[in-house]
Amino acid sequence: MIFFKKKEFANAKYWLIISFFWLSATLFDRVWWNFYTKGIPSWDQADYLNSALDHGRSLGVLQGGEWQGFESMLDLSPKIPPFASIVNGFLMTFTGELPINAAWSLSFWHALLVFSVAGWCLLINGQKLGYISVFILIFSPALLNLRTNYVLEMPLISLTTFSLWQLGEWIDLNKGGKYKTLFFAFFASSLALLVKQSALIALFPGLILAAVIGFKRSEIKPIQIFIGFLIIFFMIFPWLSHNWILTIGGTKRAVIESAVNEGDPSILTFENWFWYFKLLPKQIGLNSFIIGISAWILRCFTYKKNKILDNYINNFQVKWLIFNLFSCWFLTTLVPNKDPRYIAAAIPLLVILLSIGWLYWVDLLLMMLKKNKYYSTRNLFLLFIPFTVVFQVKDKFSLNRLTSTNYNPLQNIINEVNHLNKNNEKKTLIVIPSTPDLNQHNTSFFGRINGGNIVGRQLGKNKRELLPMMSYSSLILLAEGDQGSVRSVSRVFDESIRNSDYFENIKYFPRDNGDTYSLWQRTKFAPPPADFSEKFQVIASGLSLGPKGVKDVFDEIAVHHMIDGHLEYQDSVKEKANKILLDKPNDINARWSLTLLAILQNRPEEADKHLAVLEDLETGNPWPSVYRSMVNLINLKPWKSFEISKKVKKQYNNKTLIALTDISGFLSGRLWLYSQAKSSLNLAIKDIEDQLK
C-alpha cells in the first residue's frame, strides 16, 4: 500500500476534482456537438478544418497524404501559423475527420486551459480559488461558444494562459528563477505565437515586464532571460522566415481592410474604447460578473482596510494578473478590427480576478456563519455558486432544437461527385454560390476527408473569370434560390452555364429552406479542357515587361489557381521547361517559366538561380535584376540583394532598382541610408503606380 503525505493527498484530490470539472464540461460539449449543432461548418470553421486536414496529410498520418519534407509543410500555412493545425491534424488520426469527431481537439485544448487556470490559482491563493475559477470558467458563455465552435481561439487562449502562469511563476518573489519554469514559460509563448499572431497582444507586455523584473532579481541570472528569448526566436523563425511576406499581407487584410469593410469604430472614438467593456458581462455571465466585480467595487469605496481582499491585492501574483489583463484589453482595443472572440485571451484572467471577488464573499459569509454558530450551513451556501453560475447558461439548450448531426446536402453532393470520379482522381469543383452550408471551404473539406481528392474553388467575382471557367472547368455547382454572399456578377456566370451547351445538369439537391443546389458536368460535345501548362510558358515571359506585365501575369494565374485547385499544371510546366533547357540552356521562355513557378511555390533560391541566367540573356532589361534583388530580400539576404542591385543600378537608372539598393543597403547594416531609402521607396512606388495606369 502506498501512503501519501497529507499535502500530497490534498494536491491529488484537488487535481482529481479539477479533472472531474473538465470531464463534466466535455460531456456537456459532446451533447452539444452530437445533438444541437447543424453539422456543416461555415466559412471560417471549414477553413481551419481544412488546415488541420492539410497538416495531418503532410505529416503522413491521415489517409491521402505523405511526408514531403519540412519546407512543404511550411507551405501550408502562409498566413496563419501552423501549430494548432499540426496538433489538430494529428488528433484526427485518433478521433476521425468528420467535424463532429475533429471537434474533440477543442476538448484537448480546453483541458490545457482548465489546468492552467487551476495551477495559476494555486500560485495566487489556494485550492478554494481554483475551484471557483474553474467552475465559472467552464460555464462562461464565451468559453461555451469557443468550445463548440471550430476556430483557433481555444488553442490560443489555452497556450497564452499557460504561458502567463509559467512566466509569473518564473519571476515569483518567493520561488522564482527555476530553469524548468523558464523553459515551460518561453516554450509555451513560442507555441502560442505559432497558433495565431494575435498571441503577441496577450504576451508581449508580459514578456517585457518579466524580462525587466528578471534583470532586477538576484535569483534570476541574465543568461536565463537571454535563453528564454532565444527559445522564442528559434521556435518561430523557420515559419516566419518562410512566410513573412504573405503573413504581413494577410494580417493587413484581416485587421485593417476587414475593419473598414465591417464598419468597425475608429480607435479615436469613445465607442472603440468601450467596445469590449459592454461585452464582458455577456461573455463571463451576468451573475458571475456582478457578484465578482461587486467585491472589488466595495473595496474601492471602503475607507477601512479589508483584510480579506487586501491579502489578495498585496499578492505579487494578483498584480501580475491585473497587469496582463489590462495590457491585453488595451492592445486588443487598439486593433481596428473588432469581434467578440478577439478579446478571448483576457477572459481566463478576468475569470480569476472575478473569482477573487467571489472568494471574498464566500469567506465573509462563512465568517459570519461561524460567528453565529451556523457554520454547518456553509455547504448550503457553496451550493449557491454552481446554481448561480449554471443559471446564466440555461438558454444554451432548447429541446425544440434537438436534432441529430446532419451534413446534407453537402455530403450528398460530394458522394455524387465521387460516384462520377470512380478512380479518385484529383478534381476541382467550381462553386458559384457561397452560403454557410455550402461554400468553397466546406466543399474542399468534405471532398478530401478519408483520402478524397475533391477540392472546391469559388468563381464569379468578376467577368474576366468567365471565359477561363468555360474553357477549363469540368464540374460546377450552382444554386437555385438564395445565392448567399456573392456579387451580382455571379448571376451572369450562373446563366452562362445553364444556357451553354458545354455543361449539363447531373442532379438537384434539396436544401432546408426549400431551394436547391445543382451539379453540372462538362458535356462530351464541349471542347476538352485546354492545357494550361502550354499557356503558362507564354504568359510567364510577361514578367520581363515590368509592373504592367506582372499585374497581367498574376491576374491570369490567380484565375487558373481557382480552376485548378490542385495546381496540377505546375508539374507539367516544370517537366517541359527542364526538358527544353537540356537542349537549349539559354531558352528565355523556359527560364521565365521556371522563375515564375519558383515564385509561386515560394522558393526564392530557385528563382534566384534562373534570374541570374536571365540577367545575362536579357541584356538591356532591368527587370531580371529587380526581381533577383527582391527575391533575395524576401529570402532574408539583404547583403546579397544589395550587391545585385548596386552592380546594375547605374546601368539602368531604374527607380525600383535604386530603391532596392537603398533598402537592402540599410537592412544589411548601412544605417545612414535610412532617409535615402525612405525617399527612394516613395519614388519607386509612384513610378510603379504611373506604369500601372
N, C-alpha and C positions, 0 to 999 in steps of 0.2 A: 504494500500500500504506500502511496506517495502522500506525504504530509506537507501541506502548504503553510507557509507563514501567514499570519493574519493579513498583512499588507498585500501579499501576493494573491491571496484568495479574494480580497476585496477588488483588486485590479482585474482579475479573471472574471469575477462576477459582473463588474462594470462593462467590460467589453462584450460579455455574453448578452447583456441586456441591450447594449447598443446594436449588436448583431440582430437581435430579435426585432428591434425597431426597423432596421433596414429590410429584413425579410418581410415584415408586415407591409412596408411600403411597396416592395417588389410584387407582392401578391396583389395589392391594390392596382399597380401598374399593369400587370398581366391581365387582370379582369378587364381593364380599360382597353388594352390592345386587342383582346380576343372578342369583345362583345360591343364596344362602343365606338370604335374608330370606323371611318368609312372604308379604310383599307388602302386605297390608291394614294400614294404620296404625291403631293403637289410639286410646284416648280423647285423651290429650294431644297425640300426634303429629298426629292428624286435626284437632284444634283449631288448631294452629299452621299446618298446611297450608291450612285454611280462611281463616285470617287473611291469609296470603300471597296466596291467590286473591282475597280481597276487595280487598286493596290494589292488586293488579295490575289488577283490573277498574276500580277507582276512578281509576287513572292513565290508563285508556283503552288500555292496551297488551295486555290479554287479551280474548279474544272474549266478548261478552255484557256488556261494561261500557263506560263512557264517563266522561270527566272532568266532575264536577259541582261542582267548587269545593273549596277547601282545607278549609272547615268540614265538608263532607260526608265528606272523607277522615278528619278527626279523629274523626268519629262512630264510625268502625270500630274504634277502639282505646280503649274506655272504661276498661279495667283494666290492660292490658299495653301499654307504649309501642310505637310503630309502626315504628321504623326498620328492624329486621330483616325485618319483613313487607313493607315497601316494597321493600327490596333483593331479597328472595326472590321477591316477586311479579313484579318487573321481570325477574329472571333466567329466570322461567318462560317468557317470550316467546322465549327462545333455546333452552331445554332441553326444553320441553314440560311439561305439567301433571300427568301421572301421577306418583305418589310416587317411582318409580324414577328419573324424569327430574328432578323437583323437587329431589331429594337432591343434585344437582350443586352446589347453593348451599352445602352443607356443605363441599365441596372448596374453594370460593371462600374461605369464612371460615377454613378450615384453612390455606390459603396465607398469609393475613394473620398467623395465629398463628405459623407456622413462620418467616416472615421477621422478625417482631417479636422472637422468641426469638434468632434468629441475629444480628440487629442489636444487641440488648442484650448478647449475649456478646462481640461485638467491642468494645463500650464497656467491659466489665468486664476482659477479659483478652486475647482474640485469637481467631483462627480455629479453633485446635485445640479450645477450649472450645465454640465454636459447633457444630462437627461432632458432638462428643459429645452436647451438649444436644439438638440436633435429632434425632439418631438415637434417643436414649432417649425423647424426646417422642413421636415418631410411632409408637413401639411400646409406649407405656404403655397398659395395659388400659383405663384410664378414658377416654383420648382415642380409643382404638379404638371404644369404646362410643358416645361422643358423635358421632363421625364417621359412625356407622351408625345413628343414632337422631335422628329429625327433631324436635329440641327447640331451645330458644333458647340453651343453654349454649355452643355453639360460637361463634356471633357474639359472645356476651357476653364470653367469656374472650379472644377474639381482640382485641377493642377495649380491654378493660381492660389486657391485657399491652402492647399498643402504646402506650396512654396512659401507663402507668407507666414504660416505657422512655423515652419522649419527655420526661416530667416529670423523670426522673433526668438526662437529658442537658441539660435546660434549667438545672438547678441545679448541674451538674457543676462541681467546683472548678477544673478546668483550662480547659474550653472552653464554659462555660455562658453563659446570658444572651442567646442569639440569638432574634430575633423569629420566625424561621421555626420554630424548635423550640417556642417558646411557642405559636404558632398550632396546630401539629400536636398538642401535648400537650392543650390545653384543648378543641380541636375534637373530638379523639378521645374525651375524657372525656364531652363532651356527647352524642356518638353512643352511647357505652356506656350512659349513663343513659336514652337513648331506645330501648334494646333491652330492658332489664329494670331495675326499680327496685333489685334487689339489687346492681347495679353500684356503688351507693353504699357498700356494705360494703367492696368491694375498693379504692375510690378515695378515699373521704372522708379517711382518715388521711393518705394520701399527698399529697392536695391541700393539706391544712392544713400539713403539715410542709414542703412545697415553698414555701408562702407565707411561713412563718416563716424558712426559710433564705434565701429571696429578699430579705426585708427586711434581713437581716444582711449580705448580699453587696453590695459596691460595684458589681459588674458588672451586677447586676440592678436596674433602676430601679423604684420603687414603682408607676409608671404601668403597667408590664408586668403586675404582679400584678392590678391593677385591670382591665386589658383582658382578662386570662385569665378571671377570674370573670364578667366582663360577657359574654364569649362563651358561657359555660355558661348564664347567665340567659336570654339572648335565644334560645338554641337550644331550651331545654326549656320556656320559658314558654308558647308557643302551645298545646302539647299539655296541659301540666299545668293551665293555667287553664281549659281546656275540659272537662277530665275529673277534676278533683281530688277531687270528692265520691265518684265511683264508684271512683276509684283507692284512696282510703282504705278504703272498704268492701270492695273486692276484696282488698286487702292483709291486712286483718283476718281475712277468711275463710280466705285461703290460708296465713297464718302462724300465727294463734292457734287458730282453730277446727279447722284440719286437724291441728295438733299434738295437740289433745285427742282428736279422733276416731281418730287413728292410734296413740295410746298412746305418744307420744314422751316421753323422760325430762324431768323438770323441770330448769331451769337451776341449781337449787340442789343437784343430786345429783352424786356422783362420776362416775356413768355418763355424764352430759351432757358433762363436761369432757374425757373421753377417748373420746367417740363417734367423732370423726373420726381420732384417732390410730390406732385399730385398723384403719381402712380404708385408710390411706396405703400400706402395703406392697402391698396388692392393687391399688390404683389406679395406682401407679407401676410395679409389677412387683417381686416379691420380690428377684430377683437385682440389679436396678438399685438398689433401696433399700438393701440390705445393704452392697454394695460402696461406694456413695456415702457412706452415713452412717458407715461404719467409719472413714474418713479423719478425719472431724470428731471422732468419739469418741476416736480416737488422739491428736488434737491436744489435747483436753481433759486427757488423762492423761500428756502428755509434759512433763517438767519443763524440758528444754532447748528453746529456741525452734526451731521447724521453719521453715526459711527459705522453703520452697516454699509452705506453707499460710499463713504469716504475711504473705506478699506479697498474698495474696488477702484475708485478714482486714482488713488495713490499707487496703484499697481502698475509697474512698468509695462506689463503686457497689455493692459487696458489702454494705456497711452499709445502703444504701438498699434493696437487695433483701431483706435479712433483716428490716428494719423492716416492709416491706409484707407479707411472708409472715406474720409473727407477727400483725400487726394484722388481716389478712384472716381468719386462723384464729380469732382471739379474737372478732371481731364475728360471724362465722358461727356460732360456738358459742353466742353469746348468743341467736341466733334460736331460738324454741321448736320450730319445725317442722324435722325432720331428714330428710335424704335424701342419699345418696352424691354426687349431682351438684351439690348446693348448695355444696360446697367446691371445685368445679371451677376457680374463678378463682385459687386458690392453687397448683394443680398445675403450671403452667408455671414459676412462681417456685421451687417446690420442686425441679423437674427441674434448673434451672440451678444451684441450691445443691448438689444431689447430684452434678451433673456436675463441679463444682469438686473434690469428693472423688475422683471418677473420674480427673480430670486429675492429681491428686496422685499416685495410684498409677501412672499411666502415666509421668509424669515421673520418679518414683522408680525404677521398674523400668528405664527407658531409661538412667538414670544408672548403675545397677548393671551393665547390659549393656555400656555404653560403657567403664566402668572395667575390665571383664573381657574387653574386646575382642570382645564378642559383639553389638555394636551393630547389625549387619546383620540380626539376628533380630527387630528391633523390629516388622517387618511381621507376623511370626507372632503377636506379642502383640496388635497392633492388630486382627487378625482375631478375637481373643477377645472384643472389645467387641460386634460385631454378633452373634456366636454366643450370647453371654450374654444380650443384650437380646432377640433374636428367640426364644430358647428359652422365655422367660416367656409368650409368646402362642401356643405350639404347639397349644393346645387350641381356638383360635378357630375353626379349620376342622375339619370332620369329614366324610369322604366320604359317610357314610350320611345326612347332612343335605342333600346336594346336590339341589336342586330348581330348576325354573325359576320365575320370578316368576308368581304366580297371584293374581288379585283376585276370585276367586269364593268364595262365592255372591253377594257384594255386587254385582259388576259385572253379573251376570245379572239380579239384581233390578232394578237401575236401567235396564237395557236393556228389561225388561218394562214398567216404568212409562213409559219414553219411548215405547214402542210404543202404549200407551194414550193418551199425551199427544202426538199426532202434530203438533200446532201449536206445540209447545214453550211452552205457557202456563206461568205461574208456579203451581207446585203444592207442597203441603206433605204429606210422607209421615210419618204418625204412627208412631213406633217404640215398641212396648211393651217388648221385651227390651233389654238393654244388656250386650253381650259385647265382648271385644276385637276380634272380626272383624265385628261389626255393632252400631253404636250411632248415636245421632243425629248425632254429629260426622262420622264417616267416611261416613255416608249423605249428608250435605249436601255433602261434598267430591266424592264420585263423582257425585252428582246435578248438580253445577254445572260440572264441568270441560268444556272445549271448548264453552263457551257454554250449557250446560244450565241449566234453571230449576227443578230439584227440590231442595228442602231437607228435611232430616229434623228432627223435633222429638219429644221423649220425653214421654209422659204415663203416668200410673199411679202417681204418688207419693202422692196422697190421693183420697178418694172424691168430693170436690167437683168433680174434673176429669171425672168420668164423664158426667154429663148434657151439659155443653158439647161433649164429644167426640162423643157420639151425635147431637147436634143440628147440628154444623157440619162434621165431618170427612168427607172423601171417600175417602182412601186410608190404609190401616192395615197395618202389618207385625207379624205375630205369630211366636212361636217354639213349636215342638213339642219338648219336652225341656228342656234347660238354658236358663234364662231370663237367666242372668248376674247382675250386681249390681243387682237390683231389689228393691223392697219387696214384702211379702206381699200388699198390696192390689192389686198389678198382676194377680194371678190373677183377681180379680173383673172387671177390665177385659177380660182375655182371654176369660173365659167369657161375658161380656155380648155381646161382638162375635160369638162363634161361635154363640150361641143367639138372636141378633137377626135379624129379617127385614130389617133396614136394610142389612146387609152380606153379600156373597157372596165365596167364595174364588175367586181367579183362577188361582193356580198355587202349587205347592210347590217349594222349592229345597233340595236335599240339602246337608248340612254334613259336615265332615271327621269329626266324632265319631259319625256315624250318625243324628243328629237332623235336623230340617228347619226352615226358615223358610217362612212362608206369607204371600202378598199378598192383601189383602181390599179390595174396592171397594164403594162405596155403590150399592145397587140402584136401579133405576128405580121401584120400588114405595115406596121410602122418601121421606118429605118432603124437598124440596130443602133444602140448607144455608141456614140463616137469614142475614139481612143484619145483620151485627154493627154496621154504622155507624149503623143506626137505634137500636139499644140503647145505643150509646155516648153518644148525646146525653142519654139518660135517666140513665145511671149517673154521668156527669160532674158533674151537679149535686149529687151526694152529697158533693163536696168542701166544700160550704157547711156541712156538719154538723160539721166539725172532725175530730179524730183517729179517731173511730169510722167516720165516713164515708170518710176517706182509706184506712183499712185495707180496708174493703169494696170500694171502687173499685179499688184496686191488686190485691187478691186476684183479682177478676174479670178485670182487664186482663191479669194475668200468665198466666192460663189461656189466654186467647184469643191471646196472643202465641205460645203453643206451637202452637195450631191454625192460625193464620195466620202462618206463618213469614216470609212476605214483607211482612207488615204492610200488605197492600193496602187494608184498610179505612180507613187514615188519609187517603188522597187523597179518598175519598168523604166522610168526615167533614168535612174542610176545605172541600170544594166546597159541601156542603149548608149548613154553618154560615155561610159567607160569603154565600151566596145569600139566606139568611134575614135577615142583617144589612143587606143592600141595602134591604130594605123596612122592617125593624124594627131599627134600630141599638141599641135598648135591650133586645133579647131576651136574657133572663138565661141560658136554657139554651144558646143558641148561644155566648154569651161563655164559659160554663163549659167547653163542648166545646173551644173554641179554646185556652183556658187549659191544660186537661189535655193536649191534643195538643202544645202548645209545651213543656210539662214533660217529656213522654215523649220528645220529639225533642231535648231539651237545648238549647232556645232561650230563655234567660232573658229577653232583651229583648222577645221576642214575648209571653211570659207576662206580663211587667210591664205591657205596653200594655193587655191585656184586663183584668187585675186592677185597674188604675187606674179603668176604667169600672165594674167590679163594686163597687168601694168606694162609688161614688155610688148605684148601683142597689140594693145590699143594705144599706140603712140599718139600723143596729141589729145587724149581723152583723160580728164582729171578724175573721172568717177571711180575707176578701179582703185585709185589711191585713196579717195574719200571713203569708200566702203571698207577698204582694208584697215584704214586708221580707226574707223568706227567699230569694226568687229573686235579689234584688239582692245579698245577702250571698254567695250562690253565684257570682254574676257578678263577684265581687271589687270590689263598690262599697259598702263598709261605710258611707261617708258618706251615700249615698242611702238605704240601709237604715235608718240612724239617724233621718233626717228623717221617713221614712214612719211608723216605729213610735212615735217621740216625739210626733208630731202627734195620734195617736189613743189613746195609752196611757191617759190619764186617763179618756177617754170610755168605754172598755170594761173596764178593770181586769182584763185577761186575762193570766194568768201567763206564757203563751208570749210574748205581746207585750211584757211587761215584760222578760223575759229577752233577747229580741231587741234591745230598746232598749239594755240594758246591754252586751251582747256587741258589737253594731255600734258603739256609742259607744267602747268600749275599742279595738276594731280600727281605728277611724278617728282614733286619736291621744289619746283621753281616758284615759290610763293609770291615773288614780286610780280608775277604775271596775272595776279588776280583781277585787277581793274581792267587790264588789257583783254583778258579772256571774257569778262562780262560784256565789254563793249563789242568785241568781235562776234560774240554769240548773238547779240541783238541784231547786228548787221546781217549775219548769216540767216537768221530766222526771217527777216524782212525780204531778203533775196529769194529764199525758197518760196515764200508766200507770193511774191511777184511772179515767179515762174509758173506756179500752180494756177494763177489767174489766167 
